Amino acid sequence: MARLDALLGKLQMYRLVSLVLAAIALVAIVESLVGVLGFPPLALLATLTTVVVSCVVANRVMALLFRVRPHTESSVITALLLFFLFFPTTDGNDLVSVALVSAIAVASKYVLAWRRRHIFNPAAVGAVIITLTGLNASVWWVGTPVLLPVVAIGALLVLYRTRQLPMGLTFIVLSTVVVTIVQSSFGLTVPDALVYALGSTPLIFLAGFMLSEPLTLPPRLWQRIALAAVVALLFSIPFSIGPLHGSPELALVVGNLLAFLVGQRRGLSLSFERSVALTPSMTEFVFSTKHPVSFRAGQYMELSIPHSGADSSGTRRVFSIASAPSNPHEVRFGVRMGESTSSFKRALASLKPSQSVRANLVAGDFLLPSDPNKPVLLVAGGIGITPFISQLQHDAAAGEQRDLVLVYAIRGHEEFAYADELKRLGIRVVLLAPSEPENLPEGWSYAGSGRLTGDVIERHVPDARQRTAFVSGPPRLVGAARSELKRLRVRRVVTDAFSGY
């Protein structure tokens, strides 16, 4: 899994989604050429060209009207989603209606928005609106057995990369069960109904590529699982209310509205204040905001910095928040810069004081136990220390004293981030480093220069089994630490592996 994390981490989430959707489209065209898929290749190409051109043009027009920089890759993703929703055609009138739904979908991101944050999945709300007008109707032709293998693999990759597997699996399992029951009640045998549910409905596509859109999800895992259950029932059970009929897009739009009501309801504008060198390879970026930021210690935020020449990392990135919620008008992020940085990090490093940055999302479940009496073990690697700094500062501000020990693995003494802060907070630290440092603070210990193993943890934290463990850092370290802690039979292990930092 660590290797998969490292591989997927090289691609920004939006880039991964666009590449996977493009791969599914390519497979569909190839299957059409060999006669496996029942649509003419020309119809597929004509529809694909129409949705991509319409979405990109509409996005640029709307960006000009709203005086913002267009996010082209987002409009391409919307186009690829719409490609799989509407009947492929070469008919001129039908292509005009497809172009219209593309424009409606893109416009919804700007018009159906609250304080510059869109509420609904653009492709879904576009499909709902065009269906109500009677000009076209979605068919979700992607729900076909011949595309199921590539759709399933792609959905799994996206859900894994976005850390939405529990939510996605909840939707898939519940939808499959309910659709199977419904179809059985209509006369199909249970095996045939099960095959129909998985192979002839778009439930896996919907879960992997549309339900998982981060900006339309609530912030907490339990909320997302509850949302998945609601959308699954609306998706699976046929109903009709006036002009509204049960459909995948309507189920998702209703879910988007529910998520909006419980989540961060505004996009935030952060003003860059300063940057501070934490270590030779780590920098802390400090932002201020007029409107208070609502978050919990240990959560993350997605930043958007549009810039020219964006590489595969894209213009949006997720970072753990390093500051405490006690100061909601200041947000800090610790970032590993390194020698070879992405275009996003270069844009981040070139920010000028008072320059604005958009924050699109606040979410995450990497939270310490609500009961401060529960003993805790923190394991961090490199810049993975950042969510722990937020949590430790929050506890100090709240006057809470936990039974807590931090195991921190670093590449060298010069890479010890937030050392002074940890000393000030009086945190017990077990340090893994190439050589033993001089004058360790009282209560700190040196665990050697080797890799983090269960024996090392048990030797320096004898009661590790009785603690709840939290692990944050690069994927390889997180995967290894989790395995070692499980081998020690640690009571509970919560991980926060980051990709693409």
N, C-alpha and C positions, 0 to 999 in steps of 0.2 A: 504493500500500500504506500510505503514511503516513496518508492520509485514512481508510482502513479501520481502521487501528490507533486513530486518534483517536476514530472513531465507536464502535467496539466497547469502547474504554477507558472510555466513559461508563457502561457496564453492568458490574457485578460479575459474575464468572464464573457464579455460581449463578443470578443473575437472567437472564443470557443463556440458559442451558440451560433454565430453566423457561419462558421466553418462546418459545423455539424449539419445545420439546415441545408447548406449548399451541397454537402455530400449526399444527403437524402434526395435532393432535387436531381443531382447527377445520376444517382442510381435509378430514379424513376424514369429519366430520359433514356437511359441504357435499356431498361426493362421494356420500355415502349418500343424501342428500335428492334428488339429481338422478339417482340410479340407477346411478352409476358404480362405487361400492363395494358389494360384495355383502353388506352387513350392514344390518339395519333401523336407522333413526335412533334409535328408542326403546331398542334394545339397546345402542347405543353410549353414549347418555346415561345409561342405568341403570348400566352398568358403570363409566363414568367417575365418576359421583357416588359409587358404592360405594367405589371405590379411594381417592378423595380424602378422603372423610369418614373412612374406616377408618384411613388412614395418619395423618391429622392427629390424630385422637382417640388412636390408639395411641401416637403420639409424645409427646403430652402426658402420658399415663398413665405411660409409661416414664421420662419426664423427672422426674415427681414421685417415682417409686420410687427413682431414682438421684440425686435431689436436684441436678439440673442444669437450666439454662434451656433450653427446647426451641427447636430451630432449625426453625421451621415451613416455610421454603422448601425445606429439604432433604427433609422428608417429602412435600411436594407433588411434588418431582422424582421421588421413589421411586414415588409414586402414578401419575404420568404414564407412567413407564416400564412399570409393571405393566399399565396400560391397554392398551398395545400388545402385551403378551405373552400375554394370556388371551382366550379366545373371548368376544366380546361377547354378552350374554344378558339376558333379562328373567326367566328362571326363578329362582324364589326360592332353591332349593337351590344352584344354581350361583353365585348372587350371595353366598350365605353362604360358600361356599368361596373366592370371590374376596376377600371381606372377611377371611377367615382368613389367606390368603396375604399380604394387605396387613399384617396385624398381625404375622405372622412376620417379614416383611421388615424392618419398622421395629424390632422387638425385637432383631433380629440385630445392629443397630448398637450396642446396649448390652450384649448378652449375649456375642456372638461378637466380643469386643474384647480388646485387650491394652493395659492401662494407659490406658484411655479412648480408644483409637484402634481403630476398627472394621477388621476384616481383609478382609471380603468385600463386594462390591457387594451392597447390601441386596436389590434386585429379583432379582438372579441367585440368591442363596442362598435367598431365599423360594421361587423357582420350583423349585429343586432339592429342597427339603424337601417342598413340597406334592406334587410328582410322586412322591416316594418313598412318601408316605402313601397314594397312590392316590385322593385326594379330588379332584384336578384335575390338569391337565397343560397346560403352556405350548404355544401354537401359533404365537407370533410372527407374528401376522397383519399386522404392519407391513411384512413382506417381501412386498409386492405391487407390480406395475408401476405402478399408478395413483398410488401414494404415493411412488414412487422419486424424482421430481424434487424435491419439497419436502424429503424426507428427506436427499437428497444435498446440497442447498444448506445445510440446517441443520447437518448433520454437518461440512461444510467450514468453516462459520463457527465452530463450537465447537472444532474441532481447530486452526484458525488462532489463535483467541483464547487457547487454553490452550497454544499452542506445541507441539502434539503431532502436527503434520502428518506428520513422518517416521515416527513410530510408526503412526499411523492408515493411511497409505498402504502401509506394509509389510504390515499386516494385510489390507487390502483387496486388494492385488495378489496376495499369496500365497494368500489364501482363494479368490479368483476363479480362479486357475490350477488349484489342487487340486480345487475343486468341478467345474470344467469337465472335468478329466481323469477324475474319478470318474463323473460323469454320462455322459461319452462311453463309458466302459467298460460302462455299463448300456444302451447302444444309441442314445443321442441323438447327433445330428450335432454337430460342434464348435460351429457358430454357435448352435444351439438350446441346447446346454449352457452356452454363455457367457451367453445371454439369461436362462437359468434362474438362473445364479449371481448375476447382478446384480439381476434383477428379482423373483425369487421366493424369495430367501433374505434374512435380516435382516443380512447381513454389514456393509453400510454403516451401518445403524442401530447395530449392536453396536460398531463402531469409533468412531463419532462421539459416542455418548451413554453408553456403559457401560464399554468398555475404557479410555476417556480419563479416568475419575474420578481426580482427583489423589491422593486419600488411599490408593488401592489400587495405586499405581504405584511402581516402584523409583525412586531419585533421579537416576540418570544416563541419558543418551540411549541409549547403547549397550545398557544393560540393558533399556530400554523396547522397543527394536527387537527384541532377543532374545526378550523376553516376547511381543511381538506375533506373532513367528514361531511360538512354541510354541502360543499360543492359536489361531492360524490353522489349524495342523495338527489340533489337537483338534476344532476347529469343523468342519473340512472332511472329515475321514476318518471314515466310520461305524465304530463299535465298540460292543461290549457286554461288560461285566464284571459278572457276577452281576446284581444289580438295577439297575446303572448302565448307561445307554445314552447314546451320543454325543448331545449337545445343545448349543446355544449357551450356555445358562446354566451347564452343567457345565464347558465349556471355559473360561469366564470365571472360575468359582470356583477351578478348579485354577490358573489364571494368577494370581489374587489371592493364593493361598497362596504361590506361588513368589516373588511380589513382596514379600510380607511378610518372607520369610526373608532377603532381601538389602537391605531398606530400613530406615528409621528405625522401630523397632518400638514406639515409645511416643509418646503425646501428651505434650507438655512443659508444665509450669506455670512461667510466668515471673513474677517478682515485680518490679513497677515500682519503680525506684530514684529516678530524677530525669529532668528534661528540660533540655537546654542549647540556647540559641539559637545557631545557626550563622550565620545571616544574618537580615535582617528577614523573609524568607519561608520560611526553612528551620530546622527544629528537629531536634535529635538526642534520641532517647528511649533511655534506658539501663535495661536489665533484668538481674536476677540470677536464678540458678536453682540449686537444690540438686543436681540431677542434671546432670552435664556434658553440654553440647550438642555433638553430633558433626556437624561440617560442614567444608566446604572453602572456602578464601577465594574469593569470587566467587559463592557460592551465595545462594539466597534462602530466606525463611521465610514461611509463611502464619500470620498472627495472627487470632485470633477474639476479638472483643469484643462479646458480646450487649448490645444497648441498645434502648430503646424509640424508636419513631419512626424506624426505619432507613429511609433513602432507597434509591435504586436501587443504591448502592454496596454495600449489604448489611452484614452483620456480620463478614465475613471479608475480609482483604486480604493481598496478597503484597508483601513489601518485601525489597530486597537487604540483606544483613547488612553493616554497616559496620565491625564489630569483627573482630579476627583470631582464628583458631582456637586460638592459643597460650593464651588465657584462656577455657576452655570454660565457666566459670561466670558469664560476663558476655556479654550480647548487646546490641549497639547498632544502631539504625536511624536513618538520616538521612531525614527526611520533608519534602516541600514542603507547607507549610500554605496559603499564599495568603490572599486576602481572602474568597473564597467557598469554604468547605471542605465536604466531605461530612459526613454524620452520623457516619460511622466516625471520621474525623479529629477531629471535635469530641469524641467519646467517648474517643479516644486522648489528646487534650489535657487532658481532665478527670480523668485517672487520678490517684489519690492514692498516696503512698508506701506500699509493701508490698501494694498491690492486685494481685490475680493476673490474668493474661491467659493464655489457652491458645494454644499454638503447635502447629499440626496437621501441619505439613509442612516438611521441609528437603530442597531439591533444587536442580538447576541444573547446567549444563555451561559456564558462563561462567568458565572456568578458564585461567589463564596456562599456557604450555608447561611441561611437567615438566622440560625441559632449560633451566636458567637461562642457558645460553650463547646461546640464540636471541634475537636482537634483537627488541624489542617496541615497538609504537606504540600508545599509549592515547589515545582520543578520547572526551571527555566533554562533556555539556551539562547545566548546572545541577546538580540533585540526582543526575544520573547518575554523579557522582563516587564515590558510596558504595561500590560493589563494588570499585573501584580502591583505595580507602583500606584495605579489608580485605586486599587482595592485597599492597599495598605494606608494610603493617605486618607481614604474615605473612613476607614475604621478609626484612625487617629482623630479625625475631625469629629466623629460621633462619640468619641470617648470609649470605644469598644476595645477590649484587650482579649485577643484570641491566643490559644495555645497553638503557635504557628512556627514552622521552620521552613526556610527557603534553601533548596539545593540549586546552585547556579553554576552552569557549565559555560566557560568562556575560552576563547582561543589564546588569550594572553592577558597579562596584567593590565595592559593599556586598553583592553576591551571590556573593562569592568564598568558597565553603565550604571548610573544612579548609585554609586557606592556611598557617596556622602549622604544621600537621602536615606538609604538603608541604615546607615549608622545613626542618623538623627532619629529615626523611627524606632531604634532599638530592636531591629529584627535579627533573630538568630540565623546566621548564614553558614551553609556548608558549601565550600568553593572547590570546583574542579578547574584546574588550570595547568599549563605546561610545567610550572615550577612553583614552589611554595613562596608566597609573598612574605615580606618582612612585616613585623608589627601588626599582626591581625588584631582587629578590635576584640574586646572581651566578648566571649560567647560565640565567636566565629571559629570555624575549624577548616583545615585544609584536607581535602579528600583524595588528593593525588592527581596524577596527570593522565590516567587512563580513561577509558570510556565509562560512561555511566552504567553501572550494573546493579543488580539487586543486592549483591554482596556489599557494594559501596554504600548503598542506601541503608541497608540493615545495620551496618557497622556504625554509621554516624547518626541514624535515626532509628534506634532499636524498637520504638513503638510504632513504626510505620504502618503495620497492619491495622492498627486501631484508628488510623487517620483517614480522612477523605483527601485524595490526592488530586491536584490540579497541575496539568502539564501544558506549557506553552513554549513554542519555538519552531525551528525549521522542521519540516516533515520527517526527516530521517531521525532526528533526536526524539521527536514526539512519539514516533512509532516504536523506537527502541525502548524508550522509557516506559511507555504503556505496557509493553510486553514484560519487562522486568518487574514492574509493579504488580501486574497480574500474577506473575510467577510467585511473587512474595505473598499473594493472597491479600493484597491491600483491599480494604473494605469497598471503596468506590474510587474509580479513576475517571476524571473529566478532562478532556483534551481540547486544545485550541490550536491545532496545527494551522499555520498560515502558509499560503502559497503565493509566490510571485512578489514577495517583498523586495 
